[in-house]
């Protein structure tokens, strides 16, 4: 699990250190303070040998444009002369460091002044660069990864445009497995559901869903890949017709159960959830993350979500494994502020703005 993360020159973030991470981590802060970028940085780091992830991250943000204009958007102020640096310290125990992971991202350069669409059905957008920007146009990204365990070994990979298509080189499986849940509700859950079914963990999934809808008796995957629920009717009903809360909780629970000993990142967890479901979500996150040794990173804008998080963190758990961090930005400078149980409770009781 990550104990510390350092981020340099990724999107809006110039320089940010987040220390003393726990097993369940909640990030709060104003809009555009970099909360989603923090999740992306961890996402890139755990998949350092998968150069597809930056493009995947853009898709999760709803940006489906793929041409040479997208590459500078990963760099702070779109300045491709300054590389992106992401570093994470992974610990074996609280006091023992297992390894330090480092990822460096640079532009893959192409001597060109023109931007070409990578697909005829995708609309391009124009990005104006400052006069100080270099004349070349990048046609991709180069990733350089190394860790303290194999200090003399550097792994290189890249993603770039070739013949109007996205091409990658140097891809290999990462040692840490992880999954990113975007604010939009995922409806493609069949692969994850099939994996959980094989692992005989469906009872745990049904147990949490029953807290939202007690009529749910069981879940199954039909012949065309649709997850269906038995709610006591004459026929099963597709889970997607039961409301966004059910689908959201299903997505989160399936991810944690499927990524044992891994990482789950959840952006804007409150999206699609009624406030009354917040306690069920945090109960699932705390209990399942501990049982299956999953480190969880979450962002929110919701005070109800923060209050539910606080309610489910006992003093001993909060001080060791459940952490809340406020990401603050002032004049291009960033910092993370950790709230302990006492300060968080007082802030909520006093109606202080901590989001």
Secondary structure, DSSP 8 states (H G I E B T S, - for coil): -EEEEEEEEETTEEEEEE-S--SEEEEE-STTSSHHHHHHHHHHHHTTT-TTHHHHHHHHTT----BGGGGGGGBGGG-TTS-EEEEEEEEEETTEEEEEEEEEEEEEEE--S---BSSTTS--------TTS-S-EEEEEEEEEEESTTTT--EEEEEEEETTEEEEES----SS-EEEE-SS-----HHHHHHHHHTT-HHHHHHHHHTT-TT--EEEE-TTS-EEEE-SSSS-EEGGGG-HHHHHHHHHHHHHHHSTTSEEEESSTTTT--GGGHHHHHHHHHHHHHHTT-EEEEE---HHHHHHHHHT--HHHHHHTEEEEEEEEETTEEEEEEE-HHHHHHHHHTT----
